[in-house]
Amino acid sequence: MEERSNIGRSRIPNEKKLECLELFEKGNGYKRTATITGLNTYTVRDYRRKYASGDTSWAYRGSEMLS
């Protein structure tokens, strides 16, 4: 079985994810949100799609806010 590695992949800080969530709640689209946060457009697009479907768990993953 092949082992998965995160080498070469950076994790997005929870602060940036929460910033995206706040911007979406204010009515910003994914392109503007990506520009403001400095994140990859396609990553933010995926967050926006999840947000639009009612899923906000992506913004809190890995944080202590869920406990």
Secondary structure by P-SEA (a helix, b strand, c coil): cbbbbccccccccaaaaaaaaaaaaacccaaaaaaaacccaaaaaaaaaaaaacccccccccccccc
